[in-house]
Amino acid sequence: MRRYRTAFCLATVTTLLLPAGCASTSTSNTARTAKEQMLISDAVERSLSKVDFRPVAGQNVFVEEKYLDCVDKPFVVGSVRHQVMRFGGRLVDAADGADVVIELRSGGVGTDTSESFLGTPEIALPGMLTIPEIHLAERKSQKAYARIGMVMYDARSRAVLGEGGVAAAESDDHNWFVFGIGPVQSGSLEESIRAAQRPAPGMKFRKMPTVVAFQSRPSLETPASSDVRFASRSETEEPSDPSAETSGTRP
């Protein structure tokens, strides 16, 4: 009888252990978070929206970037070049072929974070006891700042065209947690993302094909014409001389 009980216990334990298992999934993130990069790009775009690029219309423009040193420099330079083209300027690759030069500099492009909460702080009690801090409500914020300076001058005379100036803007992102539930997001970045997700009125979108297909490049050589034209009998006969018909005598 004892032998059967032992066998039954072993069978029960084995049955309970067989379905047990474990699984793990590994994930990775970029060195810089997407939100940090989007905050900076949003701040850069907001700062450039304060620049009047209308005087570059019809001008050959060279964007001088050697004095610009900041994070995401290619995006800053590319955004300025885009604005120049939007307002009718023609970009050139060197100052020698330019009518005007736009010189860029940075007064600061970056992010910082802050955290605050409503609750009780950590309390140390006698006897090696500690009451941990309790967060009833918590806010985590990240802000990006962009301060971009510009001056424009004549490429030949080096005369300054206007006073230039410095355009500054910020972009922020706030995350709220209440009793550990969240985040509830707010801020200028959230507004920009929502506005970007709304399609423009009357704009049609074409989905990217899920199958890659190409077509052959058309030949540059014009093939010889193979059309054959048949002439009628009236076209092949020589026209008669009307004077001969009128000068003859009637029989």
C-alpha positions as CSV (number, residue, x, y, z in Angstrom):
1,M,0.0,0.0,0.0
2,R,2.8,2.3,0.9
3,R,4.4,1.6,-2.5
4,Y,1.3,2.7,-4.3
5,R,1.1,5.9,-2.3
6,T,4.8,6.7,-3.2
7,A,4.1,6.1,-6.8
8,F,1.0,8.2,-6.7
9,C,2.9,11.1,-5.1
10,L,5.7,10.9,-7.7
11,A,3.2,10.9,-10.5
12,T,1.4,13.9,-9.0
13,V,4.6,15.9,-8.6
14,T,5.7,15.0,-12.1
15,T,2.4,16.1,-13.6
16,L,2.6,19.4,-11.8
17,L,6.1,20.1,-12.9
18,L,5.7,19.1,-16.6
19,P,3.6,22.1,-17.7
20,A,5.9,24.5,-15.9
21,G,8.3,26.6,-18.0
22,C,9.8,30.0,-18.5
23,A,10.2,32.4,-21.4
24,S,12.1,35.6,-21.8
25,T,12.1,38.3,-24.5
26,S,15.1,40.6,-25.0
27,T,14.6,44.2,-26.2
28,S,17.0,47.0,-26.9
29,N,16.8,50.8,-27.2
30,T,18.9,53.3,-29.1
31,A,21.5,55.2,-27.3
32,R,19.3,58.3,-27.6
33,T,15.6,57.9,-27.0
34,A,13.2,58.8,-29.8
35,K,11.4,61.3,-27.6
36,E,14.7,63.2,-26.9
37,Q,15.4,63.4,-30.6
38,M,11.9,64.5,-31.4
39,L,11.9,67.2,-28.6
40,I,15.1,68.7,-30.1
41,S,13.8,68.6,-33.6
42,D,10.5,70.2,-32.5
43,A,12.4,73.0,-30.7
44,V,14.6,73.6,-33.7
45,E,11.5,73.9,-36.0
46,R,9.8,76.2,-33.6
47,S,12.8,78.5,-33.4
48,L,13.2,78.7,-37.2
49,S,9.5,79.6,-37.5
50,K,10.5,82.9,-36.0
51,V,12.9,83.7,-38.8
52,D,11.8,85.8,-41.8
53,F,13.3,84.2,-44.9
54,R,11.4,86.3,-47.4
55,P,14.5,88.5,-48.4
56,V,16.2,85.4,-49.9
57,A,13.6,85.0,-52.7
58,G,15.3,85.0,-56.1
59,Q,18.9,85.0,-54.5
60,N,21.7,82.5,-54.8
61,V,22.2,81.5,-51.1
62,F,25.1,79.8,-49.4
63,V,24.5,78.5,-45.9
64,E,27.7,78.8,-43.9
65,E,27.8,76.2,-41.1
66,K,31.4,76.3,-39.9
67,Y,30.5,78.3,-36.8
68,L,27.6,76.0,-35.8
69,D,28.5,73.4,-33.2
70,C,25.6,71.6,-31.5
71,V,23.8,68.3,-31.2
72,D,21.8,67.2,-34.3
73,K,23.8,69.7,-36.5
74,P,22.8,68.1,-39.8
75,F,19.1,68.5,-38.9
76,V,19.6,72.2,-38.0
77,V,21.5,72.9,-41.3
78,G,19.0,70.9,-43.3
79,S,16.1,72.7,-41.8
80,V,17.6,76.1,-42.6
81,R,18.3,75.0,-46.2
82,H,14.7,73.8,-46.5
83,Q,13.4,77.2,-45.4
84,V,15.6,78.9,-47.9
85,M,14.2,76.8,-50.7
86,R,10.6,77.3,-49.4
87,F,10.9,81.1,-49.7
88,G,12.3,81.0,-53.3
89,G,16.1,81.0,-52.6
90,R,18.5,79.0,-54.8
91,L,21.1,77.1,-52.8
92,V,24.7,77.0,-54.0
93,D,27.7,75.0,-52.7
94,A,30.2,77.8,-52.3
95,A,30.2,81.4,-51.3
96,D,31.9,82.3,-54.6
97,G,28.8,81.6,-56.6
98,A,26.4,83.2,-54.0
99,D,24.6,86.5,-53.9
100,V,24.1,86.3,-50.1
101,V,25.5,84.2,-47.3
102,I,23.6,83.0,-44.2
103,E,25.9,82.3,-41.3
104,L,24.7,80.0,-38.6
105,R,25.7,79.7,-34.9
106,S,24.3,77.9,-31.9
107,G,23.6,79.3,-28.5
108,G,22.4,75.9,-27.1
109,V,20.6,72.9,-28.4
110,G,19.8,70.2,-25.9
111,T,17.4,68.7,-23.2
112,D,17.0,68.5,-19.5
113,T,14.6,66.6,-17.2
114,S,12.8,67.3,-13.9
115,E,10.8,65.2,-11.5
116,S,8.3,66.1,-8.8
117,F,5.8,64.2,-6.6
118,L,3.1,64.7,-4.1
119,G,3.3,62.3,-1.1
120,T,5.5,61.5,1.8
121,P,9.3,61.3,1.7
122,E,11.4,58.5,3.0
123,I,11.4,58.3,6.9
124,A,14.1,56.6,8.9
125,L,12.9,55.1,12.2
126,P,15.0,53.9,15.1
127,G,16.0,50.2,15.0
128,M,17.1,50.1,11.3
129,L,13.5,50.6,10.1
130,T,12.7,52.8,7.2
131,I,9.4,53.9,5.7
132,P,9.8,54.3,2.0
133,E,8.6,57.4,0.2
134,I,5.0,57.2,-1.1
135,H,4.0,58.9,-4.3
136,L,0.4,59.9,-4.5
137,A,0.9,61.9,-7.7
138,E,4.1,62.3,-9.7
139,R,5.2,64.3,-12.7
140,K,8.2,63.6,-14.9
141,S,9.1,66.3,-17.4
142,Q,11.6,66.7,-20.2
143,K,12.3,69.9,-22.1
144,A,14.3,70.7,-25.2
145,Y,15.8,74.1,-26.0
146,A,17.1,75.5,-29.3
147,R,18.8,78.9,-29.6
148,I,20.0,79.5,-33.1
149,G,21.8,82.7,-34.3
150,M,21.9,83.9,-37.9
151,V,23.4,86.8,-39.8
152,M,23.1,87.4,-43.6
153,Y,25.5,89.4,-45.7
154,D,26.3,90.2,-49.3
155,A,28.7,87.7,-50.7
156,R,30.7,90.3,-52.7
157,S,30.8,93.4,-50.6
158,R,30.5,91.6,-47.2
159,A,27.9,94.2,-46.2
160,V,25.5,93.0,-43.5
161,L,21.9,92.7,-44.8
162,G,19.8,93.6,-41.8
163,E,20.6,93.0,-38.1
164,G,20.2,89.3,-38.0
165,G,19.5,87.9,-34.6
166,V,18.9,84.9,-32.4
167,A,15.8,82.7,-32.5
168,A,15.0,80.7,-29.4
169,A,12.2,78.2,-28.6
170,E,11.5,75.2,-26.4
171,S,9.5,72.0,-26.6
172,D,8.3,70.1,-23.6
173,D,6.8,66.7,-22.6
174,H,5.1,66.0,-19.3
175,N,4.1,62.6,-17.9
176,W,1.7,62.4,-15.0
177,F,1.2,59.4,-12.7
178,V,-1.6,59.2,-10.1
179,F,-1.3,56.3,-7.5
180,G,1.1,54.6,-9.9
181,I,-1.3,54.7,-12.8
182,G,-0.1,56.5,-16.0
183,P,1.4,58.1,-17.8
184,V,-1.0,60.9,-18.8
185,Q,1.0,62.9,-21.4
186,S,0.8,66.6,-22.2
187,G,3.0,69.3,-23.6
188,S,3.9,70.9,-26.8
189,L,5.5,67.7,-28.3
190,E,2.2,65.9,-27.8
191,E,0.4,68.7,-29.6
192,S,2.8,68.6,-32.5
193,I,2.5,64.8,-32.8
194,R,-1.3,64.9,-32.8
195,A,-1.3,67.7,-35.4
196,A,1.1,65.8,-37.6
197,Q,-1.1,62.7,-37.5
198,R,-4.1,64.6,-38.9
199,P,-4.0,64.4,-42.7
200,A,-4.2,67.7,-44.6
201,P,-7.6,68.4,-46.2
202,G,-7.9,66.9,-49.7
203,M,-4.6,65.1,-49.5
204,K,-4.5,61.6,-50.7
205,F,-2.2,58.9,-49.4
206,R,-0.7,56.0,-51.3
207,K,0.3,53.0,-49.2
208,M,3.8,51.6,-49.7
209,P,3.6,48.4,-51.7
210,T,4.4,45.2,-49.8
211,V,6.0,43.6,-52.9
212,V,9.0,45.2,-54.6
213,A,8.6,45.7,-58.3
214,F,10.6,47.6,-60.9
215,Q,10.4,48.3,-64.6
216,S,13.1,48.4,-67.2
217,R,14.6,51.7,-68.2
218,P,13.4,52.9,-71.6
219,S,16.0,52.8,-74.4
220,L,17.4,56.2,-75.5
221,E,17.8,55.0,-79.1
222,T,14.8,55.8,-81.3
223,P,14.0,52.7,-83.4
224,A,13.8,53.1,-87.2
225,S,10.2,53.6,-88.4
226,S,8.7,50.5,-90.0
227,D,5.6,52.1,-91.3
228,V,4.9,51.4,-95.0
229,R,2.8,53.9,-96.9
230,F,1.0,52.8,-100.0
231,A,0.3,55.5,-102.6
232,S,-2.9,55.5,-104.7
233,R,-3.0,55.6,-108.5
234,S,-4.0,59.2,-108.5
235,E,-1.0,60.2,-106.5
236,T,1.5,58.3,-108.8
237,E,0.2,59.7,-112.1
238,E,1.6,63.1,-113.2
239,P,-1.0,65.8,-113.4
240,S,-2.1,66.7,-116.9
241,D,-1.3,70.1,-118.5
242,P,-4.5,72.1,-118.4
243,S,-3.2,74.3,-121.2
244,A,-2.9,71.3,-123.6
245,E,-6.6,70.5,-123.0
246,T,-7.7,74.0,-123.8
247,S,-5.5,74.6,-126.8
248,G,-6.6,71.6,-128.8
249,T,-9.1,71.9,-131.7
250,R,-12.5,70.3,-131.5
251,P,-12.9,67.6,-134.2
